[in-house]
């Protein structure tokens, strides 16, 4: 099964919320007019596209006035092009041109962060890379325990310390161990306690500094995991992390369980960061490198 077919299947709730309802708007050969465009804009907002919705309908109105958009098929084609233009190019997989490549993974508790780390480990191992996990969320014993279980399932080493230990010390030890063992990739988990917001952000900054002290230039990537079921609400949480650490990309998790997959567009637009991966299920292999064309085709119709 190709990527488009996998996404079409896993993102069926978003597809139903968007693509099928576009068909409903045009039922009976309805012509394009101001009322139809207003209805389409409302549909895009309810599909969680956020501010992108207004841009899309403004552009569609311009194309219709020019005679380039005359019916449902034209609208879908134009919608596809507009959304792809908004997403732009994505960086693809990491280049792994530094050994070890250190990836710091941040996000609030419950976002799917720890599971996403496990999926990344699985993915990178399948690419032939050796992987080590750093259990940097030391404030929740369950987080380190969960990560250890994932490490065992993936057959990769893990560095952890006792609950309450300094997360920066865990990160340092993880990088140090990876250097000593000749490991290709280090994935460092972090805490996500938003109720202690300032302390958390200070801690993340310290983790970054300590990693760089051990390995100049690291972390090479900092990925923020967002819960796709939160839609546009994920953006406010994300901005807190952006203020504290230099996030280089996004992982949008849990997109299989929501009709709000359209939020990917608003998240990308408002945060100005590339979506690197999307989570489309619980299993280890259900993490896809984000490919804009396959994603847009899967939810808009192809």
C-alpha positions as CSV (number, residue, x, y, z in Angstrom):
1,X,0.0,0.0,0.0
2,X,1.4,3.4,-1.0
3,X,1.7,6.5,1.2
4,X,-1.4,8.1,-0.4
5,X,-3.6,5.0,0.3
6,X,-2.2,4.6,3.8
7,X,-3.0,8.2,4.6
8,X,-6.4,8.0,2.9
9,X,-7.3,5.1,5.2
10,X,-5.7,6.5,8.4
11,X,-7.0,10.1,8.0
12,X,-10.5,9.0,7.1
13,X,-12.1,11.2,9.8
14,X,-10.5,14.3,8.4
15,X,-11.3,13.3,4.9
16,X,-15.0,12.8,5.8
17,X,-15.1,16.1,7.5
18,X,-13.6,18.0,4.6
19,X,-13.7,16.2,1.2
20,X,-17.1,14.6,1.6
21,X,-18.6,17.8,2.8
22,X,-17.2,19.7,-0.2
23,X,-19.2,17.3,-2.4
24,X,-22.3,18.1,-0.3
25,X,-21.9,21.8,-0.8
26,X,-22.0,21.3,-4.6
27,X,-24.9,18.9,-4.5
28,X,-27.4,19.4,-7.4
29,X,-24.9,21.2,-9.6
30,X,-25.0,24.3,-7.4
31,X,-23.2,27.3,-9.0
32,X,-20.3,29.1,-7.4
33,X,-21.4,32.4,-5.8
34,X,-20.7,34.4,-2.7
35,X,-23.0,32.2,-0.5
36,X,-21.3,29.0,-1.6
37,X,-17.8,30.5,-1.0
38,X,-19.0,31.6,2.5
39,X,-20.2,28.1,3.2
40,X,-16.9,26.7,2.0
41,X,-15.0,29.1,4.2
42,X,-17.1,28.0,7.2
43,X,-16.4,24.3,6.3
44,X,-12.6,25.0,6.2
45,X,-12.8,26.7,9.6
46,X,-14.7,23.9,11.2
47,X,-12.1,21.5,9.7
48,X,-9.6,23.5,11.8
49,X,-7.6,25.1,9.0
50,X,-7.6,28.4,11.1
51,X,-6.6,31.6,9.3
52,X,-5.7,29.6,6.2
53,X,-9.4,29.2,5.5
54,X,-9.9,32.9,4.8
55,X,-6.9,33.0,2.5
56,X,-8.2,29.9,0.5
57,X,-11.7,31.4,-0.1
58,X,-10.3,34.8,-1.0
59,X,-8.1,33.1,-3.6
60,X,-10.9,30.9,-4.9
61,X,-13.1,34.0,-5.3
62,X,-10.3,35.7,-7.3
63,X,-9.9,32.6,-9.5
64,X,-13.7,32.3,-10.0
65,X,-14.0,36.0,-11.0
66,X,-11.2,35.4,-13.6
67,X,-13.1,32.4,-15.0
68,X,-10.5,29.8,-13.9
69,X,-12.8,28.1,-11.3
70,X,-16.2,27.0,-12.6
71,X,-17.3,23.9,-10.6
72,X,-16.5,21.3,-7.9
73,X,-13.6,19.7,-9.8
74,X,-12.0,23.1,-10.4
75,X,-12.5,24.1,-6.7
76,X,-10.8,20.8,-5.6
77,X,-7.9,21.3,-7.9
78,X,-7.5,25.0,-6.9
79,X,-7.8,24.1,-3.2
80,X,-5.2,21.4,-3.6
81,X,-2.7,23.9,-5.2
82,X,-3.4,26.6,-2.6
83,X,-2.9,24.3,0.3
84,X,0.3,22.8,-1.2
85,X,1.6,26.4,-1.8
86,X,0.9,27.2,1.9
87,X,2.8,24.1,3.2
88,X,5.8,24.7,0.9
89,X,8.7,22.2,0.8
90,X,9.5,19.9,3.7
91,X,13.0,19.0,4.8
92,X,12.4,15.3,4.7
93,X,14.3,12.8,6.9
94,X,17.4,14.0,8.9
95,X,20.6,13.7,7.0
96,X,22.5,12.1,9.9
97,X,25.7,13.7,8.7
98,X,26.9,14.1,12.3
99,X,27.6,11.1,14.5
100,X,25.8,11.0,16.8
101,X,23.0,13.1,15.6
102,X,21.2,14.4,18.7
103,X,17.5,15.0,18.5
104,X,15.8,16.7,21.5
105,X,12.0,15.9,21.6
106,X,9.7,18.3,23.5
107,X,6.0,18.6,24.1
108,X,3.4,18.6,26.8
109,X,2.4,15.5,28.8
110,X,-0.2,13.5,26.9
111,X,0.8,14.9,23.5
112,X,2.1,11.5,22.3
113,X,5.7,12.5,22.8
114,X,7.1,9.3,24.3
115,X,5.3,7.1,21.8
116,X,6.6,9.3,19.0
117,X,10.1,8.8,20.3
118,X,9.6,5.1,20.2
119,X,8.3,5.3,16.6
120,X,11.2,7.4,15.5
121,X,13.6,4.8,17.1
122,X,11.8,2.1,15.1
123,X,11.9,4.2,11.9
124,X,15.6,5.1,12.2
125,X,16.6,1.5,13.0
126,X,14.8,0.3,9.8
127,X,17.0,2.9,8.0
128,X,20.0,1.0,9.3
129,X,20.9,3.5,12.1
130,X,21.9,2.6,15.6
131,X,19.8,4.5,18.1
132,X,20.0,5.3,21.9
133,X,17.2,6.8,24.0
134,X,17.7,9.3,26.8
135,X,14.9,9.2,29.5
136,X,15.0,13.0,30.3
137,X,11.5,13.2,31.7
138,X,12.7,12.4,35.3
139,X,9.7,13.9,37.1
140,X,7.4,11.1,36.0
141,X,8.7,7.7,36.9
142,X,6.1,6.3,34.5
143,X,7.6,8.2,31.6
144,X,11.0,6.6,32.0
145,X,9.4,3.2,32.6
146,X,7.3,3.6,29.4
147,X,10.4,4.6,27.4
148,X,12.3,1.6,28.8
149,X,9.6,-0.7,27.6
150,X,9.7,0.9,24.1
151,X,13.5,0.7,24.2
152,X,13.2,-3.1,24.8
153,X,10.7,-3.5,22.0
154,X,12.9,-1.7,19.6
155,X,16.0,-3.4,21.0
156,X,17.9,-0.2,21.5
157,X,19.9,1.0,24.6
158,X,18.4,3.6,27.0
159,X,20.1,5.9,29.5
160,X,18.0,6.7,32.6
161,X,18.5,7.8,36.2
162,X,16.4,7.6,39.3
163,X,13.1,9.6,39.5
164,X,13.8,13.3,40.3
165,X,17.3,13.3,38.9
166,X,18.5,16.3,36.9
167,X,17.2,16.0,33.3
168,X,20.3,17.8,32.0
169,X,22.5,15.1,33.6
170,X,20.5,12.4,31.9
171,X,20.9,14.2,28.6
172,X,24.6,14.6,29.1
173,X,25.0,10.9,30.0
174,X,23.0,9.9,27.0
175,X,25.1,11.9,24.5
176,X,28.3,10.8,26.3
177,X,27.3,7.1,26.1
178,X,26.4,7.5,22.4
179,X,29.8,9.0,21.6
180,X,31.6,6.2,23.5
181,X,29.5,3.5,21.7
182,X,29.6,5.0,18.2
183,X,25.8,5.4,18.1
184,X,24.3,7.1,15.1
185,X,21.2,8.8,16.7
186,X,20.3,9.9,20.2
187,X,16.7,10.7,20.9
188,X,16.3,12.6,24.2
189,X,12.9,12.7,25.9
190,X,12.0,15.7,28.0
191,X,9.4,16.7,30.6
192,X,6.2,18.4,29.6
193,X,4.7,19.8,32.8
194,X,2.9,23.0,31.7
195,X,1.7,23.8,35.2
196,X,5.2,24.6,36.1
197,X,5.7,26.6,33.0
198,X,8.7,28.8,33.8
199,X,10.6,26.0,35.6
200,X,10.0,23.7,32.6
201,X,11.2,26.2,30.1
202,X,14.3,27.0,32.2
203,X,15.0,23.3,32.4
204,X,14.7,22.8,28.7
205,X,17.2,25.6,28.1
206,X,19.6,24.0,30.6
207,X,19.2,20.6,28.8
208,X,20.2,22.3,25.5
209,X,23.2,24.0,27.0
210,X,24.5,20.8,28.7
211,X,24.1,18.8,25.5
212,X,26.0,21.4,23.5
213,X,28.7,21.4,26.2
214,X,29.2,17.7,25.7
215,X,28.9,17.8,21.9
216,X,29.4,21.2,20.2
217,X,26.6,21.9,17.7
218,X,24.2,19.5,19.4
219,X,21.2,19.1,19.7
220,X,21.1,19.0,15.9
221,X,17.3,19.0,15.8
222,X,14.6,19.9,18.3
223,X,11.2,18.5,17.5
224,X,8.0,19.6,19.1
225,X,5.3,16.9,19.4
226,X,1.7,18.3,19.1
227,X,-1.5,16.4,19.8
228,X,-3.4,16.5,16.5
229,X,-6.7,16.0,18.3
230,X,-6.3,19.5,19.9
231,X,-6.5,21.2,16.5
232,X,-5.8,24.9,16.6
233,X,-5.6,24.8,20.4
234,X,-2.2,23.1,20.1
235,X,-0.7,26.4,18.7
236,X,-0.8,28.2,22.0
237,X,1.0,25.4,23.8
238,X,3.5,25.3,21.0
239,X,4.3,29.0,21.3
240,X,5.5,28.4,24.9
241,X,8.1,25.9,23.8
242,X,9.1,28.1,20.9
243,X,9.9,30.9,23.3
244,X,12.2,28.6,25.3
245,X,14.0,26.3,22.8
246,X,15.0,26.6,19.1
247,X,12.4,24.2,17.7
248,X,13.4,23.0,14.2
249,X,10.4,20.9,13.3
250,X,7.0,19.5,14.3
251,X,5.6,16.0,14.8
252,X,1.8,16.0,14.8
253,X,0.6,12.9,16.6
254,X,-2.8,11.1,16.8
255,X,-4.1,12.3,13.5
256,X,-5.9,9.0,12.9
257,X,-8.3,9.7,15.8
258,X,-9.6,13.1,14.8
259,X,-11.5,15.0,12.2
260,X,-9.2,18.0,12.9
261,X,-6.3,17.0,10.6
262,X,-6.8,20.3,8.8
263,X,-5.1,21.9,11.8
264,X,-1.8,20.9,10.2
265,X,-2.1,23.8,7.8
266,X,-2.8,26.4,10.5
267,X,-0.1,25.0,12.8
268,X,2.5,25.2,10.0
269,X,1.3,28.6,9.0
270,X,1.2,30.2,12.4
271,X,4.4,28.7,13.8
272,X,6.4,28.9,10.6
273,X,7.9,25.5,11.2
274,X,8.0,22.4,8.9
275,X,5.9,19.4,9.8
276,X,8.5,16.6,9.9
277,X,6.3,13.6,10.8
278,X,2.7,12.7,11.4
279,X,1.4,10.0,13.8
280,X,-1.4,7.9,12.3
281,X,-1.9,5.1,14.8
282,X,-0.6,3.3,17.9
283,X,1.7,0.8,16.2
284,X,5.4,1.5,16.0
285,X,5.3,1.7,12.2
286,X,2.5,4.3,12.1
287,X,4.7,7.4,11.9
288,X,4.9,8.9,8.4
289,X,7.5,11.3,7.1
290,X,5.3,14.3,6.2
291,X,4.8,14.6,2.4
292,X,2.5,17.5,1.6
293,X,1.2,16.2,-1.7
294,X,0.1,12.8,-0.3
295,X,-1.4,14.5,2.8
296,X,-3.4,17.1,0.8
297,X,-4.6,14.5,-1.7
298,X,-5.7,12.2,1.2
299,X,-7.9,14.8,2.9
300,X,-9.1,17.0,0.0
301,X,-9.7,14.3,-2.6
302,X,-7.6,13.0,-5.4
